[in-house]
């Protein structure tokens, strides 16, 4: 365990150690998911019938 190189990290750990990447992902993923959800709602909502 102690004989590993400290720079020899798992690729996922390298990604998770980057706070800027986490910030961007935390903004982009919810924005995209809510945008797609909104588009689906608009497309599947029936048109209103006027009297």
C-alpha positions as CSV (number, residue, x, y, z in Angstrom):
1,X,0.0,0.0,0.0
2,X,2.8,2.4,0.8
3,X,4.8,1.6,-2.3
4,X,2.4,3.4,-4.7
5,X,3.3,6.6,-6.4
6,X,1.2,9.5,-5.0
7,X,0.6,10.8,-8.5
8,X,-0.7,7.4,-9.6
9,X,-4.4,8.1,-9.1
10,X,-7.4,6.4,-10.6
11,X,-8.8,8.5,-13.6
12,X,-12.1,9.0,-11.8
13,X,-10.3,10.4,-8.7
14,X,-8.4,12.8,-10.9
15,X,-11.7,14.1,-12.3
16,X,-13.3,14.4,-8.9
17,X,-10.3,16.3,-7.5
18,X,-11.0,19.1,-10.0
19,X,-13.4,21.6,-8.3
20,X,-13.9,23.6,-11.6
21,X,-15.0,20.5,-13.4
22,X,-17.4,19.7,-10.6
23,X,-18.8,23.2,-10.7
24,X,-19.4,23.1,-14.4
25,X,-21.0,19.7,-14.2
26,X,-23.2,20.8,-11.4
27,X,-24.5,23.7,-13.5
28,X,-24.6,22.0,-16.9
29,X,-26.3,18.7,-16.0
30,X,-29.3,20.2,-14.2
31,X,-29.7,22.9,-16.8
32,X,-29.8,20.4,-19.7
33,X,-32.0,17.9,-17.8
34,X,-34.6,20.6,-16.9
35,X,-34.5,22.1,-20.5
36,X,-35.1,18.6,-22.0
37,X,-37.9,18.0,-19.5
38,X,-39.5,21.3,-20.4
39,X,-39.3,20.5,-24.1
40,X,-41.0,17.2,-23.5
41,X,-43.7,18.9,-21.5
42,X,-44.3,21.4,-24.2
43,X,-44.5,18.8,-26.9
44,X,-46.8,16.5,-25.0
45,X,-49.2,19.1,-23.7
46,X,-52.4,19.2,-25.8
47,X,-53.4,22.4,-27.4
48,X,-56.0,24.4,-25.5
49,X,-59.5,24.5,-27.0
50,X,-61.0,27.9,-27.2
51,X,-64.7,28.3,-26.6
